[in-house]
Amino acid sequence: MSPDELRSRLEFYRDLGIKEIYRRQQPVAPMPEIELPSLIPAGDTLDVICSDIGDCTRCRLHKGRNKIVFGVGNPEAKLVFVGEGPGADEDAQGIPFVGRAGQLLTQMIENTSAKEGIPLKRADVYICNVVKCRPPENRTPEPDEMEICGQFLFRQLSAIKPKAICALGSTAAKALLGGKDGVTRLRGKWHKWRDIPLMVTYHPSYLLRPYNQNAKREAWEDLKMVLHFVYD
């Protein structure tokens, strides 16, 4: 330990109220490493996670929902798309991304794959949301709602173990990466959720707005980058 490091350590102890330090004269055997238990149950699967959610009443979103929207797709998918939360169509059917935004997402996945020579259909990927119940009037989920439901999202991602994750929109990006940056700052480059590469791009509902032509082009570029990373 250098003199500067020792000085900083002593100042730290002083700030804690420790005024005297004794040096051991005899060598002490190192403490054995302690392996902390994982927050993810051993042998976790999508079926187990869905069963654990049950008829969930853990947060206020359950009060207005019709169906829990768990997720859909290949349970061994190499690519997972994560959105914000169910809309009216999803709430009625119990399947994520089946409304207009979902139809656009399907087109983006399948059309981009075809143009890039990658044999991929929507059913080959996995699609889910940060929250599993529809927020009232499609509002943005509150932080406590995202935290409660996020535990199940994290378990889903850990169970699937995809090669990459694509976060659709700022809500999904903040849930997975933390921080306050929006899509514009985050998109176009790789991040990581735990050890899994993660790309942020625009939510399809944002791309449906007629004045977002540049965003559409950027989203297609993001998706091409993801597809080639995962499937090349």
C-alpha positions as CSV (number, residue, x, y, z in Angstrom):
1,M,0.0,0.0,0.0
2,S,1.4,3.4,-1.0
3,P,1.7,6.2,1.5
4,D,-1.1,8.1,-0.2
5,E,-3.4,5.0,0.0
6,L,-2.5,4.5,3.6
7,R,-3.2,8.2,4.4
8,S,-6.6,7.9,2.7
9,R,-7.4,4.7,4.6
10,L,-6.6,6.3,7.9
11,E,-8.6,9.4,7.1
12,F,-11.5,7.2,6.3
13,Y,-11.2,5.4,9.7
14,R,-11.0,8.8,11.4
15,D,-14.2,10.0,9.8
16,L,-15.9,6.8,11.1
17,G,-14.8,7.8,14.6
18,I,-12.1,5.2,15.0
19,K,-9.2,6.8,16.9
20,E,-6.9,3.8,17.6
21,I,-5.8,1.0,15.2
22,Y,-3.9,-2.1,16.4
23,R,-1.6,-4.1,14.1
24,R,-1.8,-7.9,14.4
25,Q,1.6,-9.5,15.1
26,Q,0.7,-13.0,13.9
27,P,-0.4,-13.8,10.4
28,V,-4.1,-14.6,10.1
29,A,-5.4,-17.3,7.8
30,P,-7.5,-15.8,4.9
31,M,-11.3,-16.0,5.3
32,P,-12.9,-18.5,3.1
33,E,-14.9,-17.1,0.2
34,I,-18.6,-17.0,0.7
35,E,-20.8,-17.5,-2.2
36,L,-23.9,-15.4,-1.9
37,P,-27.2,-16.9,-3.0
38,S,-28.5,-15.9,-6.4
39,L,-31.6,-13.8,-6.6
40,I,-32.7,-16.0,-9.5
41,P,-34.1,-19.4,-8.4
42,A,-32.1,-22.4,-9.6
43,G,-33.6,-24.0,-12.6
44,D,-35.8,-21.0,-13.4
45,T,-38.0,-21.4,-16.5
46,L,-40.6,-19.2,-18.2
47,D,-43.3,-21.6,-17.0
48,V,-42.1,-21.3,-13.4
49,I,-41.9,-17.5,-13.7
50,C,-45.4,-17.3,-15.2
51,S,-46.7,-19.5,-12.4
52,D,-45.0,-17.3,-9.8
53,I,-46.7,-14.2,-11.2
54,G,-50.1,-16.0,-10.8
55,D,-53.1,-13.7,-10.6
56,C,-50.8,-10.8,-9.6
57,T,-52.1,-8.1,-7.3
58,R,-48.6,-6.8,-6.3
59,C,-49.1,-3.3,-7.6
60,R,-52.0,-0.9,-8.5
61,L,-51.9,-1.9,-12.2
62,H,-53.9,-5.1,-11.5
63,K,-57.0,-3.0,-10.7
64,G,-57.7,-2.1,-14.3
65,R,-56.3,-4.9,-16.3
66,N,-58.2,-7.5,-18.3
67,K,-55.3,-10.0,-18.8
68,I,-51.7,-10.3,-17.6
69,V,-49.5,-10.0,-20.7
70,F,-46.5,-12.3,-19.8
71,G,-44.6,-12.6,-23.1
72,V,-44.6,-14.6,-26.3
73,G,-42.1,-16.3,-28.7
74,N,-39.3,-18.8,-28.6
75,P,-38.2,-19.6,-25.1
76,E,-34.7,-20.3,-26.4
77,A,-34.6,-17.2,-28.5
78,K,-31.3,-15.6,-29.3
79,L,-32.9,-12.2,-29.4
80,V,-35.4,-10.7,-27.0
81,F,-37.4,-7.4,-27.5
82,V,-38.5,-5.6,-24.4
83,G,-41.2,-2.9,-24.6
84,E,-42.9,-0.7,-22.1
85,G,-46.3,-2.2,-21.2
86,P,-49.5,-3.6,-22.8
87,G,-52.0,-1.5,-24.6
88,A,-55.7,-2.1,-25.1
89,D,-55.3,-4.8,-27.8
90,E,-52.6,-6.6,-25.7
91,D,-54.7,-6.3,-22.6
92,A,-57.6,-7.9,-24.4
93,Q,-55.6,-10.8,-25.9
94,G,-53.0,-11.3,-23.3
95,I,-50.2,-11.2,-26.0
96,P,-47.6,-8.4,-26.3
97,F,-47.4,-6.2,-29.4
98,V,-50.5,-7.2,-31.3
99,G,-51.9,-3.7,-32.0
100,R,-50.7,-1.3,-34.6
101,A,-47.3,-0.9,-32.9
102,G,-47.0,-4.7,-32.7
103,Q,-47.8,-5.1,-36.4
104,L,-45.1,-2.6,-37.2
105,L,-42.6,-4.4,-35.0
106,T,-43.5,-7.7,-36.8
107,Q,-42.9,-6.0,-40.2
108,M,-39.6,-4.5,-39.0
109,I,-38.3,-7.9,-37.8
110,E,-39.4,-9.9,-40.8
111,N,-38.9,-7.4,-43.6
112,T,-35.4,-6.3,-42.3
113,S,-34.4,-9.9,-41.9
114,A,-35.5,-10.8,-45.4
115,K,-33.7,-7.8,-46.9
116,E,-30.5,-8.8,-45.0
117,G,-30.7,-12.5,-46.0
118,I,-31.5,-13.7,-42.5
119,P,-34.2,-16.4,-42.2
120,L,-36.1,-15.0,-39.2
121,K,-39.8,-14.7,-38.3
122,R,-41.4,-13.0,-35.3
123,A,-42.0,-16.4,-33.7
124,D,-38.3,-17.0,-33.6
125,V,-37.6,-14.1,-31.2
126,Y,-39.1,-13.5,-27.7
127,I,-41.2,-10.4,-27.0
128,C,-42.2,-9.1,-23.5
129,N,-42.7,-5.8,-21.6
130,V,-41.3,-4.1,-18.5
131,V,-44.8,-4.3,-16.9
132,K,-47.3,-7.1,-17.5
133,C,-50.5,-5.2,-16.9
134,R,-51.8,-2.3,-18.9
135,P,-51.3,1.1,-17.3
136,P,-54.5,3.3,-17.2
137,E,-54.9,5.3,-20.4
138,N,-51.6,3.8,-21.6
139,R,-49.7,6.1,-19.2
140,T,-46.0,5.5,-18.5
141,P,-45.5,3.0,-15.7
142,E,-44.6,4.5,-12.3
143,P,-41.1,3.6,-10.8
144,D,-42.6,1.4,-8.1
145,E,-44.7,-0.5,-10.7
146,M,-41.6,-1.0,-12.9
147,E,-39.6,-2.2,-9.9
148,I,-42.2,-4.7,-8.8
149,C,-42.8,-6.1,-12.2
150,G,-39.1,-5.8,-13.2
151,Q,-38.1,-8.7,-11.0
152,F,-40.1,-11.0,-13.4
153,L,-38.7,-9.3,-16.5
154,F,-35.1,-9.9,-15.1
155,R,-36.0,-13.5,-14.4
156,Q,-37.4,-13.9,-18.0
157,L,-34.2,-12.6,-19.5
158,S,-32.0,-14.7,-17.2
159,A,-34.0,-17.8,-18.1
160,I,-33.9,-17.3,-21.8
161,K,-30.2,-16.2,-21.9
162,P,-30.4,-14.5,-25.3
163,K,-27.4,-13.4,-27.3
164,A,-28.8,-9.8,-27.3
165,I,-31.6,-7.7,-26.0
166,C,-33.3,-4.9,-27.9
167,A,-35.0,-2.3,-25.6
168,L,-37.9,-0.5,-27.4
169,G,-38.2,3.0,-26.1
170,S,-37.0,5.0,-23.1
171,T,-39.0,3.2,-20.5
172,A,-37.5,-0.2,-21.3
173,A,-34.0,1.4,-21.6
174,K,-34.3,2.9,-18.1
175,A,-35.6,-0.3,-16.6
176,L,-32.7,-2.3,-18.0
177,L,-29.9,0.2,-17.9
178,G,-30.9,2.6,-15.1
179,G,-30.0,6.3,-15.6
180,K,-32.1,9.0,-17.2
181,D,-30.8,9.2,-20.8
182,G,-33.4,8.9,-23.5
183,V,-33.4,6.9,-26.7
184,T,-31.7,9.6,-28.8
185,R,-28.6,9.5,-26.6
186,L,-28.6,5.7,-26.1
187,R,-29.4,4.3,-29.5
188,G,-26.9,3.3,-32.2
189,K,-24.4,1.7,-29.8
190,W,-24.1,-1.3,-27.6
191,H,-24.7,-1.4,-23.9
192,K,-25.0,-4.3,-21.5
193,W,-27.6,-5.7,-19.2
194,R,-25.5,-7.8,-16.9
195,D,-23.4,-9.7,-19.4
196,I,-25.8,-9.6,-22.3
197,P,-25.3,-7.0,-25.1
198,L,-28.2,-4.6,-25.3
199,M,-29.3,-2.2,-28.1
200,V,-31.7,0.7,-27.5
201,T,-34.0,1.9,-30.3
202,Y,-37.3,3.7,-30.7
203,H,-40.6,2.1,-29.6
204,P,-42.8,1.2,-32.7
205,S,-45.6,3.4,-31.3
206,Y,-43.3,6.4,-31.6
207,L,-42.5,5.4,-35.2
208,L,-46.2,5.5,-36.1
209,R,-46.3,9.2,-35.7
210,P,-46.1,10.9,-39.1
211,Y,-43.5,13.4,-38.2
212,N,-40.9,10.9,-37.1
213,Q,-39.4,9.9,-40.5
214,N,-35.8,10.2,-39.4
215,A,-36.5,8.0,-36.4
216,K,-37.9,5.3,-38.7
217,R,-34.6,5.3,-40.7
218,E,-32.6,5.2,-37.5
219,A,-34.7,2.4,-36.0
220,W,-34.2,0.3,-39.1
221,E,-30.4,0.8,-38.9
222,D,-30.5,-0.2,-35.2
223,L,-32.4,-3.3,-36.0
224,K,-30.0,-4.3,-38.8
225,M,-27.1,-3.9,-36.4
226,V,-28.8,-6.2,-33.9
227,L,-29.8,-8.8,-36.4
228,H,-26.4,-9.1,-37.9
229,F,-24.8,-9.3,-34.5
230,V,-27.1,-12.1,-33.3
231,Y,-27.5,-14.2,-36.5
232,D,-24.4,-13.7,-38.6
